Amino acid sequence: MENKTIIKRTRIYWDRVIIAAICLIALLLVITRIASGIFSGNKASAQEQTAHSTEKPEESRPESVTPEKISYDLTVCIDAGHGAQDSGCVNADSTRLEKNDNLAISLRLRDELEKYGVKVIMTRQDDSFLELEQRVETANANNCDLFVCMHRNAYTGSMNGTEIWVSNARPKEDTVLAQNILSAVEKVGINNNRGVCYGYVGDENVNYYVNSHTKMPSCLVELGFLTDESDNKLFDEHIDDYSKAIADAVIKTSVDLGITDKNGKRTAQKPFFTADKTALSKTDTQRKKPASVIYNADEKEY
């Protein structure tokens, strides 16, 4: 019997082959995409590093110049009127004292001026008493360029608004300072612009002590009547706005008078003293108000 070799044929499952091929192709595509992403990322990172390497470090870049970032070579004296036993004027029920309002806005004004890099000299920073001579001496001894005295007003009847006093010698520099401040607070909002006044209330022949004895341009600000509730309401609501407005006005005055330029650089001699402002004064004693005075502030000292 003849032996026959039996050849067993292997069956090919084409459906499985096709599925495997598809899986292989998909795998190759995934690997290709991953490799491409890594390469692109490395390239982008390299480009970023190259770009950063050509730039200056962030901290070495100059900042854009804004008014708030300019430092002004200027010295200003702020005088908060009254203090301690000298309360100044009071409202109808004596619950509001002028000395407190004066100090509150003076401290805020100091902070606003210091934002401009201004050197600020305060005659008082708390509820303390100072003679008028001490206030003036503080400004003169510290070679201040400008002097701003903060007060509130008073009247027995119906009266409101803001006025600013300067020497009756009508110095140009003092008037510019007063006008700039008055215009600035008016933009914030006041009941009545009573203007720039010269001399002393009730008598133009004498001056407020702080205006006649300071060597630099000076003014005495009467920021509303403490005896008028609408003025008090404006004062309380806008005290921060008033402070900023007055600070801006002081800076404007510095530029207008040529003490500094608009970039804060000093352009005038130090200190910025002006001529004698007592030339038109009859007396050095300006503490008692004349008999003709219409304001109810007989015990106020300036």
Secondary structure, 3 states (H helix, E strand, C coil): CCCCCCCCCCCCCHHHHHHHHHHHHHHHHHHHHHHHHHHHHHHHHHHHHHHHHHCCCHHHCCCCCCHHHCCCCCEEEEEECCECCECCCECCCCCCEHHHHHHHHHHHHHHHHHHCCCEEEECCCCCCCCCHHHHHHHHHHCCCCEEEEEEEECCCCCCCCEEEEECCCCCHHHHHHHHHHHHHHHHHCCCCEEEEEECECCECCCCCHHHHHCCCCEEEEEEEECCCHHHHHHHHHHHHHHHHHHHHHHHHHHHHCCCECCCCCECCCCCCCCCCCCCCCCCCCCCCCCCCCCCCCCCCCC
